[in-house]
Amino acid sequence: DDDVQKVVNALFAAGAEAISVNGQRLITTSEIICAGNVIIVNGARIAPPIKIMAIGDPETLQTGLKMRGGVVDSLVLWGIEVKIKVEEKLAIPSYSGSLSLKHATPVKKGGPM
């Protein structure tokens, strides 16, 4: 879970506009939790191999991942295989879970902010 979180954080820091982990769309309240030999993302159990998809500027995202001493260097050092593939078009599923917000409330379209 820690390795996946580090990759996700690096992608968000590099400007990713949307990210998914094995088809689970990440939002601000998403959790990535270790559960034995699987991880749990948005309540879904995910087993290896882990596929992380991100939408953003491909060059910037790759630079964010491959910087010297960064997340990819760290994963490779531990013997974890990392494959980066650039796609011309990519579809990331929408978030399908429920939103339980404590402090924020949705604004009705056309209503006051």
Buried (B, 14 or more C-beta within 10 A) or exposed (E): BEBBBBBBEBBBEBEBEBBBBBBBBBEEEBEBEEEEEBBBBBEBEBEEEBEBBBBBEBEEBBEBBBEEEBBBEBBEEEEEEBEEEEEEEBEBEEBEEEEEEEEEEEEEEEEEE
